[in-house]
Amino acid sequence: MKTDTERPPLASPEPAPEPEVRRRNPVLRFLGELPGLVLMALILAVLIKTFLVQAFFIPSPSMVPTLEKGDRVLVTKIPYYLGEPKRGDVIVFEEPDPGRQPERGLISGALHWVTQTLGVAAPDNEDYIKRVIGLPGDEVEGKRGRVYVNGVVIDEPYLVDETAGFDPVRVPERMLFVMGDNRPNSLDSRFGLGVNPTKQPGVGFIPIDKVIGKAFFIAWPPSRMSGF
């Protein structure tokens, strides 16, 4: 028999149902993150190409046999952050006497710079690749099929042909004297200075601040992949 003081135990409340976790489709999640990933990849590519390593296409046979027309080479900018170009370096440099660039607004100019850096747009002026022969203060001369620097013949095992003679020339400060390895087919510093009897146009002396970097590796075609 139940008394007035006896009461049934209180039932414990049932836990509220947890909200259903909506799992997002992984494909949709990836597509949502894609714009950010693309932007990060573009920024990384621009930084690498601007400050570290850049690829260049060889447009002419002026560096045969070291480089063939159509080769793609990698150019590093790191050595010239720490020092100056050395004799024998194969360098890529900007047009020493660039033409007038077209007028661009702020936004258009920024877009052109990015696309040009990524290799999508063509550069306003052509870049060149040659070998450093004369450093600031050097006297460079071609005679008897060889090149002399400060009166001493330099060792050039990469050459196939002899070098045609040219008059002595003194390299100014902050300048370089450059030549192609394919000496009969390279319009280089010899011609731009008028020291060659043919008087053909060339690049002349190269300001050191126009040097982009040092070429060090053939990346394409696969059959020619190698350092140099």
TABELNOR-V330597 format. One record per backbone hydrogen bond with DSSP energy under -1.0 kcal/mol. CO is the residue of the C=O (numbers start at 1). NH is the residue of the N-H. E is the energy in kcal/mol with one decimal. If there is no record, write none. Layout:
BEGIN
CO:NH:E  CO:NH:E
END
This chain:
BEGIN
3:6:-1.1  25:29:-2.4  26:30:-2.3  27:31:-2.5  28:32:-2.0  29:33:-1.5  30:34:-1.3  33:37:-2.0  34:38:-2.8  35:39:-2.3  36:40:-2.3  37:41:-2.3  38:42:-2.4  39:43:-2.4  40:44:-2.5  41:45:-2.5  42:46:-2.5  43:47:-2.3  44:48:-2.5  45:49:-2.5  46:50:-2.3  47:51:-2.3  48:52:-2.5  48:53:-1.3  52:77:-2.8  54:75:-3.2  56:73:-2.7  58:70:-2.9  61:64:-1.5  62:182:-2.4  63:67:-2.1  68:71:-2.0  71:58:-2.8  72:219:-2.6  72:220:-1.3  73:56:-2.7  74:216:-2.3  74:217:-1.1  75:54:-2.4  76:214:-2.7  78:81:-1.8  79:83:-1.1  86:89:-2.2  89:132:-3.0  90:215:-2.7  91:130:-2.0  92:212:-2.9  92:213:-1.4  93:128:-2.8  105:109:-2.8  106:110:-2.0  107:111:-2.5  108:112:-2.4  109:113:-2.2  110:114:-2.2  111:115:-2.5  112:116:-2.4  113:117:-2.4  114:118:-2.1  115:120:-2.3  115:121:-1.4  128:93:-2.4  130:91:-2.6  131:179:-2.3  132:88:-2.8  134:177:-2.5  135:138:-2.5  138:171:-3.0  139:150:-3.1  140:169:-1.9  141:148:-3.5  142:166:-1.7  143:146:-2.0  145:163:-2.0  146:143:-2.1  147:154:-2.3  148:141:-2.4  149:152:-1.5  152:149:-2.8  156:159:-1.6  166:142:-1.9  169:140:-2.8  171:137:-2.8  172:175:-1.3  174:208:-2.2  176:206:-2.5  177:133:-2.9  177:134:-2.3  178:189:-1.9  179:131:-2.8  181:183:-1.5  182:185:-2.2  186:188:-1.3  188:192:-1.8  189:193:-1.1  190:195:-1.2  191:194:-1.2  195:167:-1.6  196:199:-1.8  206:176:-1.3  207:210:-2.2  208:211:-1.7  210:94:-2.6  213:92:-2.3  214:76:-2.6  216:228:-1.4  217:74:-2.9  220:72:-2.4  221:224:-2.1  222:225:-1.2  226:218:-3.3
END
